[in-house]
């Protein structure tokens, strides 16, 4: 049976409460980077604003933004990107009574609940059985390869294993990756693996430490920096394997968001955190499925800027699927604590997960 997206159920704006609702109110931003008092803050859900008697959907939303009216378009804007005079929507009611309606039930899903108030094992933990999640993910990825946009978020652990690196490189080559978000470390250790056969000085297959191996990632960084770019390093050194090599070869965009602890860093790593956020959000805007692995920092950052829906070029509203994969239950459940309620968690080793996914999509 082929994969089927959950059909979006739009609000019924003929209902009296919405049909008779007033137009939403806007107030000018008093200065650059500052919203007016009473601003409306965005969620992960589809949000509609009544303007001139019409309900307008904020089509490219993200959590914790303010909304700005630009002609007949509602734009979700980070506080830092507000400009004095922007027409900012104000109102804290989300039921339409102030012309703002947050639609939290657009993707009805039968979770098999039996209506009981009390039930065992409702969370996501190391004791959870994830077989059905894997099967659903394989079907989803096969669908999204041709009909969507799959964005992956990866921590450095994903580059520590030979089989995981190869499996993910194969996923890129076969069309299951449309973008990659990571930090300096993921790319550094993946390139170290391709250049010297180690990650943090350990053989990527045997996991045995090499003599003076603690220099290997620094030597790799230094060599890449001498070329001036990752692509020139790959060409100049004849690199022929790994995650970043596959991204470059197949022209898959990747964003390396730097942190204060970075070594080097690689030439392409964003040193400005807000420039990194903007670059990440540009990728998120296209994504219809997001899979985050072994990076609490980048997972939460991506989760906070990923809405539960996407408006396609033909105007269709569809669900965005979001997976958080980590060996730590805390990391997997953290997104739910921060309001990203649509995230699906899988508690497992990230390297094993990548290998299983590659095998699974070929079943």
C-alpha positions in Angstrom: 0.0 0.0 0.0 1.4 3.4 -1.0 2.1 6.1 1.5 -0.8 8.6 2.0 -0.4 12.0 3.5 -3.0 13.0 6.1 -5.4 15.4 4.4 -5.5 18.9 5.8 -8.9 19.9 7.3 -9.1 23.7 7.0 -11.2 25.7 9.5 -14.9 26.2 8.8 -15.0 30.0 8.5 -18.7 29.9 8.0 -19.2 29.1 11.7 -20.8 32.2 13.4 -17.8 32.7 15.8 -15.4 33.0 12.8 -17.8 34.6 10.3 -18.7 37.4 12.7 -15.2 37.9 14.1 -13.7 41.3 13.7 -10.7 42.1 11.5 -7.4 41.6 13.3 -5.7 44.7 14.6 -2.2 45.8 13.7 0.0 48.4 15.3 3.3 49.8 14.0 6.6 48.5 15.4 7.8 51.4 17.5 11.5 50.8 16.5 13.8 48.4 14.8 13.8 45.0 16.6 10.9 45.8 18.9 7.3 44.7 18.7 4.3 46.8 20.0 2.8 45.8 23.3 0.3 43.0 23.0 1.9 41.5 19.9 0.7 38.0 18.8 3.4 35.3 19.1 3.3 32.5 16.7 3.1 28.7 17.3 3.9 25.6 15.2 0.2 25.4 14.0 -1.5 27.1 11.0 -2.6 30.6 11.9 -5.2 32.7 10.2 -5.6 36.5 10.4 -8.8 38.3 9.3 -7.9 41.2 7.1 -10.6 43.2 5.1 -13.1 40.4 5.9 -10.9 37.7 4.5 -9.0 35.1 6.6 -5.3 35.0 5.5 -3.0 32.1 6.4 0.5 32.9 7.6 2.1 30.5 5.1 5.8 30.5 6.3 5.4 30.4 10.0 7.7 29.4 12.8 7.4 29.3 16.6 8.1 32.4 18.7 7.9 35.0 15.9 5.6 38.0 15.5 3.4 38.4 12.4 3.5 41.4 10.1 1.0 42.4 7.4 2.6 43.0 4.0 -0.2 43.9 1.6 -2.3 40.7 1.4 0.5 38.5 2.9 1.1 37.6 6.5 4.8 37.2 7.3 6.3 35.5 10.4 9.2 37.7 11.5 11.9 37.2 14.1 12.0 40.1 16.6 15.5 41.0 15.4 14.2 41.4 11.9 11.4 43.8 12.7 11.7 47.3 11.3 10.2 50.5 12.7 6.7 51.0 11.2 6.1 47.3 10.3 2.3 46.5 10.7 2.5 44.0 13.5 -0.6 42.0 14.5 -1.7 42.4 18.1 -4.0 40.2 20.2 -3.5 37.3 22.5 -6.8 35.4 21.9 -6.3 32.5 19.5 -10.0 31.6 19.0 -10.9 34.2 16.3 -12.4 36.6 18.7 -9.7 39.2 18.0 -9.4 38.2 14.3 -6.6 35.7 15.0 -7.3 32.0 14.8 -4.8 29.2 15.6 -5.9 26.0 14.0 -4.4 23.1 16.1 -6.6 20.3 14.6 -5.8 20.6 10.9 -4.3 17.1 10.7 -6.6 14.7 12.5 -4.7 11.5 13.3 -6.2 8.3 14.8 -3.5 7.4 17.4 -5.5 4.3 18.5 -6.4 5.8 21.8 -9.1 4.0 23.6 -10.3 7.0 25.6 -8.8 5.7 28.9 -7.6 8.4 31.2 -4.8 6.1 32.6 -2.6 3.9 30.4 0.9 2.5 30.6 3.9 3.5 28.5 2.6 6.6 26.8 6.0 8.3 26.6 9.0 7.7 24.4 11.8 5.9 26.3 14.4 3.1 25.8 11.6 0.6 26.6 9.4 1.9 23.8 9.0 -0.4 20.8 9.8 1.6 17.6 9.1 -1.1 14.9 6.0 0.7 13.6 7.8 4.0 13.7 10.6 2.6 11.5 8.1 1.1 9.0 6.2 4.4 8.8 9.5 6.3 8.3 10.6 4.0 5.4 7.3 4.6 3.6 7.4 8.3 4.3 11.0 8.6 2.9 10.1 6.7 -0.2 7.2 9.2 -0.7 9.2 12.3 0.1 12.1 11.4 -2.2 9.9 12.2 -5.2 7.2 14.4 -3.7 8.7 16.3 -0.8 11.8 17.8 0.7 13.8 15.8 3.3 16.0 17.8 5.7 18.4 16.1 8.0 20.0 17.5 11.1 23.1 15.6 12.3 25.5 15.7 15.3 29.1 14.6 15.1 28.4 11.1 16.3 26.9 10.4 13.0 30.4 10.6 11.4 32.2 8.3 13.9 31.2 5.0 12.2 32.3 3.7 8.8 29.0 2.0 8.0 26.9 4.9 9.1 28.9 7.3 7.0 28.6 5.1 4.0 24.9 4.5 4.5 24.2 8.2 4.7 26.3 8.9 1.7 24.2 6.4 -0.2 21.0 8.0 1.0 22.2 11.3 -0.4 23.2 9.7 -3.7 19.8 8.0 -4.0 17.7 11.1 -3.4 16.7 10.8 0.2 18.5 13.9 1.3 17.5 17.4 0.1 19.4 19.4 2.8 21.7 19.0 5.8 22.0 21.1 8.9 24.9 20.4 11.3 27.7 22.0 13.2 31.4 22.4 12.5 32.1 19.1 14.3 30.0 16.8 12.0 31.7 18.1 8.9 35.2 18.1 10.5 35.0 14.5 11.7 33.4 13.3 8.5 36.2 14.9 6.4 38.7 13.5 8.9 37.3 10.1 8.2 37.6 10.6 4.5 41.1 12.1 4.7 42.8 10.1 7.4 40.4 7.2 8.2 39.7 8.4 11.7 37.2 10.4 13.7 38.8 12.2 16.7 41.8 10.0 16.1 39.9 6.7 16.3 39.7 4.4 13.3 36.2 4.8 11.9 35.8 1.0 11.6 37.8 -0.6 14.4 37.4 2.3 16.8 41.0 1.8 17.8 43.0 5.0 18.6 45.8 5.8 16.1 49.2 7.0 17.4 49.0 10.8 17.8 45.5 10.6 16.5 44.3 13.5 18.6 46.0 15.7 16.0 44.0 14.3 13.1 41.0 16.5 13.3 43.2 19.6 13.7 45.4 18.5 10.7 42.2 18.0 8.7 40.9 21.4 9.6 44.2 23.0 8.8 44.4 21.3 5.5 40.9 22.3 4.5 41.6 25.9 5.5 44.7 25.9 3.4 42.5 25.2 0.3 40.0 27.9 1.3 36.9 25.8 0.9 35.6 22.3 1.5 34.9 21.7 -2.2 38.5 22.7 -3.1 39.8 20.4 -0.4 37.8 17.5 -1.7 39.0 18.0 -5.2 42.6 18.7 -4.3 43.0 15.7 -2.0 41.0 13.3 -4.1 38.4 12.7 -1.4 35.9 10.0 -2.6 33.8 9.1 0.4 31.7 10.3 3.3 28.7 12.5 4.1 30.1 15.9 3.1 31.7 14.5 -0.1 28.4 13.2 -1.1 26.7 16.5 -0.4 29.2 18.3 -2.6 29.1 15.8 -5.3 25.3 15.8 -5.6 24.9 19.5 -4.9 23.0 19.1 -1.7 22.9 22.3 0.4 24.4 22.1 3.8 24.5 24.6 6.7 27.2 24.4 9.3 26.1 26.5 12.3 29.1 27.3 14.4 29.4 27.3 18.2 31.7 29.0 20.7 33.7 25.8 21.2 34.6 25.2 17.6 38.1 24.3 16.5 39.3 25.8 13.3 36.6 26.2 12.1 36.0 25.0 8.6 35.8 27.9 6.1 32.0 27.3 5.4 31.1 27.3 9.1 28.9 30.3 10.1 30.6 32.2 13.0 27.6 34.6 13.3 24.8 32.7 15.1 22.1 34.8 13.5 23.5 34.3 10.0 23.5 30.6 10.8 19.9 30.8 11.9 18.9 32.6 8.8 20.6 30.0 6.6 19.0 27.2 8.6 15.6 28.7 8.3 16.0 29.0 4.5 16.4 25.2 4.4 13.6 24.6 6.9 11.2 26.7 4.7 11.5 24.0 2.0 11.3 21.0 4.2 8.4 18.6 4.5 10.1 16.0 6.6 12.8 16.8 9.1 15.0 14.1 10.8 17.3 15.2 13.7 20.0 12.9 15.0 22.4 13.1 18.0 22.5 16.9 18.3 20.4 18.4 21.1 21.5 21.9 20.2 20.7 21.8 16.5 17.6 19.6 17.0 16.0 22.1 19.3 17.1 25.0 17.1 15.5 23.4 14.1 12.4 22.3 16.0 11.8 25.9 17.1 11.8 27.1 13.5 9.8 24.3 12.0 6.0 24.6 11.8 3.7 21.6 11.7 2.6 22.4 8.2 3.9 23.6 4.8 2.0 25.5 2.1 2.9 24.0 -1.3 3.3 26.1 -4.5 -0.2 25.1 -5.6 -1.7 26.4 -2.3 -2.1 22.9 -0.7 -1.5 22.7 3.0 0.3 19.6 4.1 1.8 18.2 7.2 5.5 18.5 8.1 6.9 15.3 9.7 9.5 15.7 12.3 11.7 13.0 13.9 14.1 13.4 16.8 16.6 10.5 17.2 19.0 10.2 20.1 20.4 7.7 22.5 19.3 10.0 25.3 15.6 10.1 26.4 16.1 13.6 27.6 17.2 14.9 24.1 14.3 13.0 22.4 11.6 14.4 24.8 13.1 17.9 25.0 11.2 19.1 21.9 7.9 18.3 23.4 8.8 20.3 26.5 9.5 23.3 24.2 6.2 23.1 22.4 7.1 21.2 19.3 4.3 18.8 19.8 4.4 17.2 16.4 7.9 15.7 16.9 8.2 11.9 16.9 11.0 10.6 19.1 13.1 7.5 18.6 15.5 6.5 21.3 18.4 4.7 19.7 22.0 4.9 18.7 22.3 7.3 15.8 24.8 5.3 13.8 22.6 2.2 14.0 19.6 4.3 13.0 21.2 5.5 9.8 22.2 2.0 8.8 18.7 0.7 9.5 17.0 3.5 7.6 19.2 2.8 4.5 18.4 -0.9 4.7 14.7 -0.2 5.4 14.0 2.0 2.4 15.2 -0.8 0.1 12.9 -3.5 1.6 
